[in-house]
């Protein structure tokens, strides 16, 4: 299901600690970076923090610039983003600044925490129960489908950052490094212990802002099994962008494909009719660039803008078969093949029947269809 684009916003010291909490908290960011944060807040649909951060820091979470608030209103958006918090127990302070500044407020909690949260807040905020546990996928799906949130800024605390990154639900980590050593062993860290992606994150930007440095990272490691991750969405977008490079055809779809190892290393990419071959398919082109004996193939994921074909006239082996021969056990696609050229192709079903985790992310279907619009009229 579609989720919002999730940004984990944080500032850390040189020795890896988050801002201290409490009334005398150490501010790690510079004035110019606080203005950058204000600009990011103005750009998103919602801001989320944990209930523990509300208790410790008592933040307001506002867009401070009147000009930015006016621009939001001019765009037909609320003056302030939706403010969201998460609590398992419903233990909330009704006097906190969070509830008495800005626009709408939303609380996600458990079945156990819903009653005390509703009793404490009354009409101050909407309270949504996620069931017996705090389910982050259900939370993000509700934000997207029910509240219309497309971009979500997460400002902490460390437990929430840890959970979202470990579950592969963070699309971006904008990290500000401050030239300070905290040295306090009790100071909170950005992330807690646990299992994170095995490979390196991708650095997408570095920027000096006065005396701090902004570094923006994206996750790269594919998901496992049927549950999609933020990295899956990044790679599938890349596959859809590759489809736009295909030489146009009246008799074949334009498709892009990327093969990615379990640690997030890109193994190969390809697109339909690449290199002047008028009949080569995207998955075929990508897999042909990889040594069949590469030990990373069984743990890799193939991303394709269109589900792999199961029947074709131009070559002996369809792409679904090529994927199975390569030993790949996971495929993520954006679009189920229509009956334009082959009736009831069902590449997804063929892969599932062979034990491959075949994941379809229909939120990218429109992008996958764009270079094929002339075939779908």
FITORLO-307817 format. One record per residue: x, y, z of N, C-alpha, C in turn; residue in one letter. Coordinates in steps of 0.05 Angstrom, whole numbers, padded with zeros to 5 digits, always signed. Each point is the difference from the previous one (the first is absolute). Layout:
REM FITORLO-307817
XYZXYZXYZA
...
END
This chain:
REM FITORLO-307817
+00017-00024+00000-00017+00024+00000+00018+00025+00000X
-00010+00022-00011+00016+00025-00001+00004+00011+00029X
+00024+00010+00004+00007+00014+00025+00009+00028-00007X
+00001+00018+00020+00012+00026-00005+00030-00003-00004X
+00012+00020-00012+00029+00002-00001+00009+00009+00028X
+00018-00016+00012+00007+00004+00028+00029+00011+00003X
+00002+00024+00012+00027+00012+00005+00005-00002+00030X
+00023-00012+00008+00008+00000+00028+00019+00023+00004X
-00009+00020+00013+00016+00025+00004+00014-00001+00027X
+00027+00005+00000+00015-00001+00025+00025+00016-00002X
+00009+00009+00024+00026+00013+00002+00016-00015+00021X
+00026-00005-00006+00016-00016+00019+00027+00015+00004X
+00012-00007+00023+00027+00011+00006+00021-00018-00013X
+00025+00009+00002+00022-00016-00011+00003-00027+00013X
-00009-00002+00025+00002-00026+00013-00027-00015+00000X
-00018+00008-00019-00023-00017-00006-00024+00004+00017X
-00003+00022+00014-00023+00003+00018-00020+00020-00012X
-00025-00004+00006-00021+00018-00007+00000+00024+00019X
-00016+00020-00007-00004+00023+00018-00006-00010+00028X
+00012+00012+00021-00008-00006+00027-00028+00009+00004X
-00013-00013+00019-00028+00007+00007-00001+00017+00025X
-00024+00011+00005-00003+00016+00024+00001+00030-00006X
-00005+00016+00021-00002+00029-00004+00026+00013-00009X
+00023-00013+00007+00026+00011-00007+00013-00016-00022X
-00016-00010-00018+00010-00018-00021+00021+00014-00017X
+00019-00015-00009+00021+00009-00017-00010+00001-00029X
+00001+00023-00013-00009+00002-00027+00023-00005-00019X
-00003-00021-00016+00022-00008-00017-00001+00015-00027X
-00023+00007-00010-00002+00013-00026+00007+00029+00002X
+00006+00012-00023+00006+00029-00001-00025+00014-00007X
-00001+00027+00003-00024+00016-00008-00008-00005-00029X
+00019-00002-00017-00007-00004-00029-00012-00027-00004X
+00009-00020+00016-00011-00027-00003-00028-00001+00012X
-00005+00015+00021-00027+00001+00011-00019+00011-00021X
+00010+00020-00016-00017+00011-00021-00005-00021-00022X
+00021-00017-00006-00004-00021-00019-00021-00020+00010X
+00001-00007+00025-00021-00018+00012-00027+00013-00003X
-00002+00026+00005-00026+00013-00003-00010-00002-00028X
+00018+00002-00020-00007-00002-00028-00010-00029-00006X
+00014-00020+00011-00009-00027-00004-00028-00005+00013X
-00003+00011+00024-00027-00003+00012-00022+00012-00017X
+00006+00023-00012-00020+00013-00017-00006-00017-00025X
+00018-00017-00008-00003-00016-00025-00016-00025+00004X
-00002-00010+00025-00012-00027+00005-00029+00003+00007X
-00014-00023-00001-00028-00001+00008-00004-00006+00029X
+00020-00013+00013-00003-00007+00028+00027-00002+00013X
+00001+00005+00026+00025-00003+00016-00007-00019+00023X
+00018-00020+00004-00005-00020+00021+00023+00000+00020X
-00008-00002+00026+00019-00005+00022-00012-00019+00019X
+00017-00012+00017-00010-00019+00020-00011+00014+00024X
-00017-00013+00015-00010+00012+00025+00022+00005+00020X
+00021-00016+00000+00022+00005+00018+00014+00026-00006X
+00003+00007-00025+00012+00025-00008-00017+00024+00008X
-00027-00004-00001-00018+00022+00009+00005+00005+00030X
+00002-00022+00015+00004+00003+00029+00027+00012+00007X
+00021-00008-00015+00027+00008+00006+00006+00029-00009X
-00009+00006-00025+00008+00025-00012-00022+00022-00001X
-00025-00009+00002-00023+00018-00001+00001+00018-00025X
+00003-00012-00024+00003+00016-00024-00027+00011-00010X
+00002+00021-00016-00024+00010-00013-00004-00011-00028X
+00022-00005-00014+00000-00011-00028-00016+00017-00019X
+00008+00025-00002-00014+00019-00017+00016+00007-00025X
-00013+00010-00020+00013+00015-00021+00002+00029+00009X
+00024+00009+00006+00003+00026+00012-00002+00023-00019X
+00008-00004-00025+00000+00022-00020-00028+00007-00009X
-00009+00025+00004-00026+00008-00010-00003-00003-00030X
+00023+00006-00014-00001-00002-00029-00004-00029-00009X
+00012-00019+00013-00004-00028-00007-00028-00010+00007X
-00010+00010+00022-00028-00008+00007-00019+00012-00021X
+00005+00025-00008-00017+00012-00020+00001-00015-00027X
+00024-00009-00007+00003-00015-00025-00015-00026+00001X
-00001-00013+00024-00016-00025+00003-00029+00006-00005X
-00010+00021+00012-00028+00007-00003-00006+00007-00030X
+00018+00014-00012-00004+00007-00029-00001-00024-00017X
+00014-00022+00008+00000-00025-00015-00025-00017+00007X
-00017+00010+00017-00024-00015+00007+00005-00021+00022X
+00022+00003+00015+00006-00018+00022-00005+00014+00027X
-00003-00015+00021-00002+00012+00027+00024+00017+00006X
-00004+00020+00018+00022+00017+00007+00023-00015+00012X
-00006-00020+00016+00020-00017+00013-00004-00029-00008X
+00022-00015-00001-00003-00029-00006-00015-00014+00023X
-00012-00022-00006-00012-00018+00020+00021-00008+00020X
-00005+00001+00026+00019-00009+00020-00009-00027+00011X
+00019-00019+00000-00006-00027+00006+00018-00010+00023X
-00011-00015+00018+00016-00013+00020-00008-00029+00003X
+00017-00016+00013-00004-00029+00003+00004-00007+00029X
-00018-00015+00012+00002-00009+00027-00012-00027+00003X
+00014-00018+00014-00011-00027+00004-00020+00000+00023X
+00005+00018+00020-00016-00001+00024-00022+00021+00002X
+00002+00020-00016-00019+00022+00002+00007+00020+00022X
+00025-00002+00010+00010+00018+00021+00008+00026-00013X
-00017+00020+00001+00006+00026-00013-00006+00023+00019X
+00016+00021-00003-00004+00024+00016-00017+00020-00015X
-00025+00004+00009-00018+00018-00014+00009+00029+00000X
+00019+00008+00018+00009+00027+00001+00024+00006-00018X
+00010-00020-00014+00024+00003-00016-00005+00019-00023X
+00021+00014-00009-00003+00020-00022-00010-00013-00025X
+00007-00025-00004-00007-00015-00025-00030+00003-00006X
-00017-00001+00021-00029-00001-00003-00012+00028-00003X
+00014+00021+00006-00012+00027+00002+00013+00019-00020X
+00015-00010-00019+00011+00017-00021-00004-00014-00027X
+00001+00016-00022-00002-00012-00026-00028-00009-00007X
-00001-00019-00019-00026-00008-00011-00010-00026+00012X
-00009-00019-00017-00012-00025+00009+00020-00018+00013X
-00010-00016+00020+00017-00019+00014-00012-00028-00003X
+00018-00020-00001-00009-00028-00004+00017-00018+00018X
-00013-00018+00014+00014-00019+00018-00004-00028-00010X
+00021-00015-00005-00001-00029-00005+00007-00015+00025X
-00016-00020+00007+00005-00014+00024-00010-00029-00003X
+00001-00015+00021-00009-00027+00001-00029-00002+00010X
-00012-00023-00002-00027-00004+00011+00000+00007+00030X
+00022-00007+00014+00002+00006+00028+00003+00030+00006X
+00014+00014-00018+00005+00028+00005-00021+00019-00010X
-00019-00010-00017-00020+00017-00012-00018+00014+00020X
-00009-00015+00020-00019+00011+00020+00013+00022+00017X
+00024-00006+00012+00012+00022+00016+00008+00024-00017X
+00009-00004-00025+00007+00022-00017-00024+00017-00007X
-00023-00013-00006-00024+00015-00007-00011+00015+00025X
+00002-00013+00023-00009+00013+00024+00017+00024+00007X
+00026-00002-00004+00018+00022+00007-00003+00024-00018X
-00003-00006-00027+00001+00022-00020-00027+00010-00007X
-00021-00015+00003-00026+00009-00008-00001+00006-00030X
-00008+00024-00007-00002+00008-00028+00025+00014-00010X
+00021-00001+00016+00025+00014-00008+00013-00014-00024X
-00003-00027-00001+00013-00015-00022-00017-00024-00007X
+00003-00010-00025-00012-00025-00008+00018-00023+00010X
-00013-00020+00010+00015-00023+00011-00007-00025-00017X
+00020-00013-00010-00004-00024-00018+00014-00023+00013X
-00015-00022+00004+00011-00025+00011+00010-00017-00023X
+00025-00010+00003+00012-00018-00020-00003-00029+00007X
-00016-00006+00022-00003-00027+00008+00017-00007+00024X
+00007-00025+00004+00015-00008+00024+00028+00011+00002X
+00012+00006-00024+00028+00010+00000+00002+00025-00018X
+00022+00014+00003+00005+00023-00018+00012-00011-00026X
-00016+00000-00020+00007-00011-00026+00007+00023-00019X
+00026+00003-00006+00009+00023-00016-00011+00000-00028X
-00002-00024-00012-00011-00001-00027-00029+00008+00000X
-00015-00009+00020-00028+00008+00001-00003+00030+00005X
+00018+00011+00017+00000+00029+00005+00005+00016-00026X
+00021-00008-00014+00007+00015-00025-00022-00003-00021X
-00012-00024-00002-00022-00004-00019-00023+00018+00007X
-00007+00002+00026-00022+00017+00009+00006+00029-00006X
+00024+00009+00005+00007+00027-00005-00003+00007-00030X
+00008-00019-00017-00001+00005-00029-00029-00002-00010X
-00014-00021+00007-00026-00005-00012-00022+00016+00013X
+00001+00004+00026-00022+00014+00014+00005+00030+00004X
+00025+00006+00006+00006+00028+00006+00014+00015-00023X
+00005-00014-00022+00011+00013-00024+00029+00009+00003X
+00015-00012+00018+00028+00008+00004+00018-00012-00021X
+00014+00016-00015+00018-00010-00020+00029+00003+00008X
+00006+00020+00017+00028+00003+00010-00002+00003+00031X
+00015-00016+00014+00000-00001+00029+00028+00005+00010X
+00002+00020+00018+00025+00007+00013+00000-00012+00028X
+00020-00016+00007+00001-00013+00026+00023+00013+00015X
-00007+00013+00022+00020+00015+00016+00008-00014+00026X
-00005-00025+00002+00010-00015+00024-00023-00010+00017X
+00009-00014+00021+00028-00003+00009+00014-00023-00012X
+00022-00008+00014+00018-00020-00010-00014-00027-00003X
-00019-00007+00017-00014-00026-00002-00015-00001-00026X
-00014+00022-00007-00016+00000-00025+00019-00001-00024X
+00021+00015+00001+00020-00001-00022+00010-00028-00004X
+00006-00013+00022+00010-00028-00001-00020-00019-00012X
-00025+00001+00009-00020-00018-00010-00005+00004-00030X
-00002+00025-00009-00006+00005-00028+00022-00008-00018X
+00025+00005+00008+00023-00008-00016+00004-00030-00001X
-00004-00013+00023+00004-00029+00001-00022-00014-00016X
-00024+00011-00001-00021-00013-00016+00000+00009-00029X
+00020+00015-00008+00002+00008-00028-00022+00020-00009X
-00009+00016+00018-00022+00018-00007+00008+00029-00003X
+00026+00006+00004+00010+00027-00002+00011+00005-00029X
-00011+00019-00014+00009+00006-00027+00025+00017-00001X
+00004+00016+00021+00023+00018-00001+00008+00007+00028X
+00027+00002+00004+00011+00008+00026+00016+00025-00004X
-00012+00024+00004+00016+00025+00000+00013+00003+00027X
+00027-00002+00001+00015+00000+00025+00018+00024+00001X
-00003+00016+00021+00017+00023+00005+00021-00006+00020X
+00025+00004-00007+00022-00006+00018+00011+00026+00012X
-00001+00002+00027+00009+00025+00013+00028-00003+00011X
+00016+00022+00001+00028-00002+00008+00002+00001+00030X
-00012-00018+00014+00000-00001+00029+00004-00028+00010X
+00013-00003+00023+00002-00025+00014-00018+00002+00025X
-00018-00018+00003-00018+00000+00024+00013-00013+00023X
+00009-00025-00004+00015-00014+00021-00016-00011+00022X
-00026+00005+00001-00017-00010+00021-00010-00028-00007X
+00007-00020+00015-00009-00028-00007-00030-00003+00001X
-00014+00018+00014-00029-00002+00003-00015+00014-00023X
+00015+00015-00016-00013+00015-00022-00012-00019-00020X
-00023+00007-00011-00013-00019-00019+00014-00003-00026X
+00001-00024-00011+00012-00005-00026-00022+00001-00021X
+00009+00004-00025-00018+00002-00022-00014-00026-00005X
+00015-00023+00001-00012-00026-00005+00008-00019+00022X
-00018-00019+00005+00006-00020+00020+00011-00025-00012X
+00007-00020+00017+00011-00025-00010-00021-00016-00016X
+00010-00017-00017-00018-00017-00016+00011-00005-00027X
-00017-00011-00017+00008-00008-00027-00009+00022-00020X
+00020+00010-00015-00005+00020-00021+00008-00012-00027X
-00004+00015-00022+00007-00011-00026+00029-00007-00001X
+00006-00022-00015+00027-00010+00000+00020+00017-00016X
-00009+00015-00020+00018+00015-00016+00001+00029+00008X
+00014+00016-00017+00003+00028+00006-00024+00016-00011X
-00007+00021+00015-00021+00018-00011+00012+00017-00022X
-00017+00011-00017+00009+00017-00022+00000+00029+00009X
+00023+00013-00003+00002+00029+00006-00010+00016-00024X
-00021+00016+00003-00011+00014-00022+00006+00030+00000X
+00009+00011+00024+00007+00028+00001+00017+00006+00024X
+00019+00018-00003+00014+00012+00023-00001+00030-00003X
-00004+00014+00022-00002+00029-00001+00010+00012+00026X
+00017+00020-00003+00009+00015+00024-00021+00021+00006X
-00008+00001+00026-00019+00020+00009+00013+00013+00025X
+00012+00023-00004+00016+00013+00021+00020-00021+00011X
-00001-00007+00026+00021-00018+00010-00009-00029+00002X
-00023-00007-00012-00009-00028+00000+00000-00009-00029X
-00002-00027-00003-00001-00012-00027-00025-00017-00002X
-00015+00005-00020-00024-00016-00006+00008-00023-00020X
-00007-00024+00008+00005-00023-00017-00027-00015-00004X
-00008-00004-00025-00025-00014-00005+00006-00028-00011X
-00012-00020+00013+00004-00028-00007-00026-00013-00008X
+00002-00020-00018-00023-00017-00007+00008-00029+00006X
-00019-00016+00009+00005-00029+00003+00002-00013-00027X
+00016-00021-00002+00004-00014-00026-00008-00029+00001X
+00001-00013+00023-00004-00029+00001-00029-00008-00005X
-00005-00018-00019-00028-00009-00006-00013-00012+00025X
-00026-00002-00001-00015-00014+00021+00004-00030-00004X
-00013-00015+00018+00000-00029-00002-00029-00009+00001X
-00007-00020-00016-00028-00009+00000-00019+00020-00012X
-00026-00002+00007-00020+00016-00013-00003+00028+00010X
+00012+00007+00023-00003+00026+00011+00019+00020-00013X
-00011+00021-00013+00018+00020-00014+00013+00018+00020X
+00023+00011-00008+00015+00019+00016+00004+00025-00015X
+00010+00020+00014+00006+00026-00014+00020-00004-00022X
+00020-00017+00005+00020-00005-00021-00012-00013-00025X
-00020-00017+00004-00014-00012-00022-00013+00022-00018X
-00010+00020+00013-00013+00022-00015+00021+00016-00015X
+00023+00005+00012+00021+00014-00014+00008-00015-00025X
+00005-00025+00002+00009-00016-00023-00021-00003-00021X
-00025-00003+00009-00021-00002-00020-00004+00026-00016X
+00003+00022+00014-00001+00026-00015+00022+00001-00021X
+00024-00010+00008+00022-00001-00019-00007-00017-00025X
-00012-00023+00005-00009-00017-00022-00020+00015-00018X
-00018+00014+00012-00020+00015-00016+00013+00023-00016X
+00021+00012+00012+00015+00021-00015+00015-00012-00024X
+00010-00025+00004+00014-00013-00022-00019-00006-00023X
-00025-00006+00006-00020-00006-00021-00003+00024-00019X
+00004+00024+00010-00003+00023-00017+00023+00003-00020X
+00022-00016+00004+00023+00001-00019-00004-00018-00024X
-00021-00017+00001-00004-00020-00022-00006+00013-00026X
+00012-00009-00022-00009+00009-00026-00030-00007-00004X
-00016+00019-00009-00029-00006-00002-00006-00023-00019X
-00021-00014+00005-00008-00022-00016-00031-00002-00001X
-00010-00009-00023-00029-00005-00003-00007-00029+00006X
+00020-00017+00005-00005-00028+00003+00011-00012+00026X
+00010+00017+00017+00012-00010+00026-00001+00022+00020X
-00001-00008+00025-00001+00019+00023+00028+00011+00005X
+00001+00024+00011+00025+00012+00010+00002-00006+00030X
+00021-00014+00007+00003-00010+00028+00029+00005+00009X
+00003+00006+00026+00026+00003+00012+00003-00020+00022X
+00025-00009+00005+00005-00019+00021+00027+00005+00014X
+00001-00006+00026+00025+00002+00015+00002-00025+00018X
+00024-00011+00001+00005-00023+00018+00018+00009+00023X
-00009-00004+00025+00013+00011+00023+00006-00023+00020X
+00025-00001+00009+00008-00020+00020-00013+00006+00027X
+00001-00020+00018-00013+00003+00026+00012+00022+00017X
+00026+00007-00005+00012+00022+00015-00005+00027-00012X
-00016+00002-00022-00005+00025-00012+00018+00007-00023X
+00018-00018-00008+00018+00005-00023-00015-00004-00026X
+00001+00019-00017-00012-00004-00027+00017-00018-00016X
-00011-00022-00010+00015-00020-00016-00002+00007-00029X
-00023+00009-00010-00003+00007-00028-00026+00013-00004X
-00003+00014-00023-00025+00012-00008-00003-00004-00030X
-00025+00002-00010-00004-00002-00028-00028+00011-00007X
-00004+00002-00026-00027+00009-00009-00006-00012-00028X
-00025+00000-00006-00009-00013-00025+00014+00013-00025X
+00008-00017-00018+00013+00009-00026+00026+00015+00005X
+00013-00007+00022+00025+00013+00007+00022-00008-00020X
+00018+00018-00006+00023-00006-00017-00007-00007-00029X
-00023+00009-00009-00007-00005-00027-00012-00028-00006X
-00003-00016+00021-00013-00026-00003-00031+00004+00001X
-00013-00003-00022-00028+00007-00002-00019-00018+00015X
+00010-00023+00010-00018-00018+00014+00008-00007+00028X
+00023+00012+00010+00008-00007+00027-00019+00013+00020X
-00005-00015+00022-00018+00009+00021+00018+00011+00023X
-00012+00016+00017+00015+00014+00021+00014-00019+00019X
-00016-00019+00011+00012-00019+00019+00022-00017-00013X
-00005-00007-00025+00020-00015-00016+00025+00016-00003X
-00002+00025-00007+00023+00017-00004+00016+00003+00026X
-00014+00003+00022+00014+00004+00026+00014-00026+00008X
-00014-00022-00001+00012-00026+00009+00023-00008-00017X
+00000+00007-00026+00022-00007-00018+00026+00013+00008X
-00001+00021+00016+00024+00014+00008+00013-00011+00026X
-00013-00020+00012+00009-00012+00025+00011-00028-00005X
+00022-00006+00012+00011-00028-00002-00021-00019+00012X
-00009-00020-00014-00020-00019+00011+00010-00014+00026X
+00026+00000+00004+00011-00013+00024+00003+00020+00023X
-00009+00024-00003+00003+00020+00021-00016-00009+00024X
+00013-00004+00023-00013-00011+00024-00021+00019+00012X
-00001+00025-00010-00019+00019+00011-00028-00003-00013X
-00002-00014-00022-00025-00002-00015-00023-00012+00016X
+00005-00022+00015-00023-00012+00015-00012+00018+00021X
+00016+00019+00010-00010+00019+00020-00008+00027-00012X
+00001+00002-00026-00006+00026-00013-00029+00003-00005X
-00008+00025-00006-00027+00007-00008+00001+00012-00028X
-00018-00008-00017-00004+00012-00026-00022+00020+00001X
+00005+00024-00008-00020+00021-00001-00007+00005-00030X
-00025-00002-00007-00009+00004-00027-00025+00017-00001X
-00001+00019-00019-00023+00017-00001-00025-00015-00009X
+00004-00022-00014-00023-00017-00009+00007-00029+00009X
-00021-00015+00009+00006-00027+00009+00014-00016-00022X
+00018-00018+00007+00014-00015-00020-00018-00017-00018X
+00007-00002-00025-00017-00014-00019+00001-00030+00005X
-00021-00014-00008-00001-00029+00002-00001-00014-00027X
-00006+00016-00021+00000-00011-00028+00010+00022-00018X
+00017-00008-00019+00010+00019-00020+00007-00014-00026X
-00003+00013-00022+00006-00011-00026+00029+00005-00009X
+00012+00021+00011+00026+00009-00010+00023-00016+00010X
-00002-00013+00023+00022-00015+00012-00011-00026+00012X
+00017-00020+00003-00010-00026+00011-00010+00002+00029X
+00014+00016+00016-00006+00001+00029-00012+00026+00008X
-00024+00000+00012-00011+00025+00011+00015+00010+00024X
-00005+00024+00008+00016+00012+00022-00005-00013+00027X
-00025-00010+00005-00005-00014+00025+00018-00024+00002X
+00003-00015-00022+00017-00023+00000+00029+00008+00004X
+00009+00021-00013+00028+00009+00004+00006+00007+00029X
-00020+00013+00013+00004+00006+00028+00002-00025+00017X
-00017-00020-00006+00002-00025+00015+00026-00014-00005X
+00010+00000-00024+00025-00013-00007+00023+00014+00015X
-00002+00026+00003+00022+00015+00014+00000-00005+00030X
-00022-00012+00010-00001-00006+00029-00011+00022+00017X
-00009+00022-00013-00011+00022+00015-00026-00008+00013X
-00004+00008+00025-00024-00009+00015-00019+00022+00008X
+00005+00024-00011-00017+00023+00007-00002+00019-00023X
-00024+00009-00007-00005+00018-00023-00020+00021+00009X
+00005+00025-00006-00018+00022+00007-00007+00014-00026X
-00026+00003-00005-00009+00013-00025-00021+00021+00006X
-00005+00017-00020-00018+00022+00003-00027-00005-00014X
+00000-00018-00020-00023-00001-00018-00004-00029-00009X
-00025-00010+00002-00007-00026-00011-00004+00002-00030X
+00011-00019-00015-00001+00002-00030-00029-00001-00010X
-00008+00020-00016-00027-00001-00011-00001-00020-00024X
-00024-00003-00011-00003-00020-00022+00007+00012-00027X
+00014+00022-00001+00006+00013-00026+00013-00018-00020X
+00020-00016+00009+00015-00017-00019-00003-00030+00008X
-00003-00006+00025-00003-00027+00010-00023-00001+00019X
-00018-00018-00004-00024-00002+00017+00007-00016+00025X
-00008+00011+00023+00003-00014+00026+00028-00009+00005X
+00019+00019-00004+00029-00007+00003+00006-00009+00029X
-00007+00016+00020+00003-00006+00028+00028-00009+00008X
+00019+00017-00005+00027-00006+00008+00003-00001+00031X
-00016+00017+00014+00001-00001+00029-00009-00027+00010X
-00022-00010-00011-00010-00026+00009+00020-00022-00006X
+00013+00001-00023+00020-00021-00007+00023+00000+00020X
+00009+00024+00008+00022+00002+00019-00008-00010+00027X
-00024+00008+00009-00010-00010+00026-00002-00030+00000X
-00009-00012-00021-00003-00029-00002+00027-00014+00003X
+00021+00014-00009+00027-00012+00002+00014+00006+00026X
-00015+00013+00019+00012+00006+00026+00014+00026+00002X
-00002+00017-00020+00013+00026+00000-00018+00020+00014X
+00011+00017+00016-00015+00022+00013-00005+00021-00022X
-00024+00002-00011-00006+00019-00021-00018+00022+00012X
+00011+00024+00001-00014+00023+00013-00008+00020-00021X
-00024+00009+00001-00010+00021-00018-00006+00025+00016X
+00012+00022-00009-00005+00026+00013-00016+00017-00020X
-00026-00001+00001-00017+00014-00020+00002+00030+00001X
+00011+00011+00021+00003+00029+00001+00019+00011-00021X
+00016-00018-00012+00018+00008-00022-00010-00008-00027X
-00025-00010-00002-00011-00009-00025-00002+00023-00020X
-00009+00023+00009-00003+00023-00018+00027+00008-00012X
+00021+00000+00016+00026+00007-00011+00010-00021-00020X
-00005-00025+00006+00008-00022-00018-00015+00002-00027X
-00025+00009+00001-00016+00002-00024+00007+00024-00018X
+00013+00020+00011+00004+00025-00015+00014-00005-00027X
+00022-00015-00001+00013-00004-00026-00015-00019-00019X
-00022-00011+00010-00016-00019-00015-00028+00011-00007X
-00003+00026+00004-00027+00011-00003-00011-00004-00028X
+00018+00000-00020-00010-00003-00028-00010-00028-00005X
+00006-00020+00017-00009-00027-00004-00026-00006+00016X
-00008+00019+00017-00022-00005+00018-00025+00016-00006X
-00001+00013-00023-00023+00017-00007-00023-00017-00008X
END
